[in-house]
Amino acid sequence: MLSGCSVSSLAARFAFFPPDPATYAVRKDEATGRLVASGVPRDNAMDVLLVDTRRGNKVVAFYLRNPSARLTVLYSHGNAADLGQLYDLFVQLKVNLKVNLMGYDYSGYGASTGKPSEENTYADIEAVYQCLETEYGISQEDLILYGQSVGSGPTLHLASRLPRLRGVVLHSAILSGLRVVCHVNFTFCFDIYKNVKKIKKVKCPVLVIHGTDDDVVNWSHGNELWKLAREPYDPLWIKGGGHCNLELYPDFIRHLSKFIREMESITTKMRLKKIRQFLQPAKKIHRVNTATTTTFTTNCCCRIRVRKPSCPSCNFSCYALRNCFSFRLFKGTTCFSCSCYALRNCFSFRLFKCTTCFSCSCRNFCSKGCCCSCGDAH
């Protein structure tokens, strides 16, 4: 049987398909001393960067400047493309959205070193974000994270850690790696890109874009992510759109431009007000009695928690509830469940004095029936 780590590594093999050979190369220009990318047009408004990650890899990034930009987009691409193929798209987005744009290749993609993996993509986006901060002075308040397909994984990883982020765009995003190939409603420990959990930690507006005819990542992934977002923006469901052609639809750039303009109009004061609202403690605190909770641990780290029924008054798991999980209305039967008419209004489940009828001890009981004030059960 495969261990969790083996399954995770196996899942990674099916998640990453870097173009081979890469569609571009990086070299140093002897005249200027700057890095340039061969295979893409020379662009004086674009910087080619090599960024060191905390996992020891060097990833390539393209930074496209727009002099009229107020915001910057950090773009995480899908699993079967590299920067050479995306250059034309980056230029169009930079011009039409009036933003600066930073795109990068994951470890093992394009001219980036290392091998592609979930953890490496997390380290990659963290390093590129730090580069935006240190080299270009861009703070999270002026940043929009954009994740396409598998790129939604590193995007939500970083977004869940940046409380003052301006916005997030999820383009044909996934709920998790395993949910793409299996229709499951729960998360295994060996699953990759658990976006279904991380989306709940994002504190900024989230725009979800998905094609209704996507045959790679079903539309339901985008719909569920939109429902789980704490601050969802009006989604864009492109009728007839697939997985890799949404940019061709006029509504795509129109709706995306609207989102960018609205994010530009959000002031820092407004963002801080919303953040404070998110950070306010909940009024109601739901407490779980650990004495009646059992945890079953399977191989690896999957845990299933099962709570035993207990009396909310005396915190005692009564005989009737321990042995009967049929929570229906039973009158005068031997099944004394929590909804039994005789016990429904009496929550003082103590040790039963009468061993014949197993009734509660709030009043005197006999074997013929219930004579307490909570009701009659014959």
Buried (B, 14 or more C-beta within 10 A) or exposed (E): EEEBEEBBBEBBEEBBBBBEEBBBBBEEEEEEEEBBBEBBEEBEEBBBBBBBBEBEBBBBBBBBBBEEBBBBBBBBBBBBBBBBBBBEBBBEBBEEBBBBBBBBBBBBBBBBBBBBBBEBBBBBBBBBBBBBEEEEEBEBBBBBBBBBBBBBBBBBBBBBBBBBBBBBBBBBBBBBBBBBEEEEEEBBBBBBBBBBBBBEEBBBBBBBBBBBEBEBBBBEBBBBBBEBBBEBBEBBBBEEBBBBBBBEBEBBBEBBBBBBEBBBEBEEEEBEEBEEEEEEEEEEEEEEEEEBEEEEEEEBEBEEEEEEBBBEEEEBBBEBBEEBEEEEEBEEEEEBBBEBBBBBEBBBBEEBEEEEBBBBBBEEBEEEEBEBEBBEBE
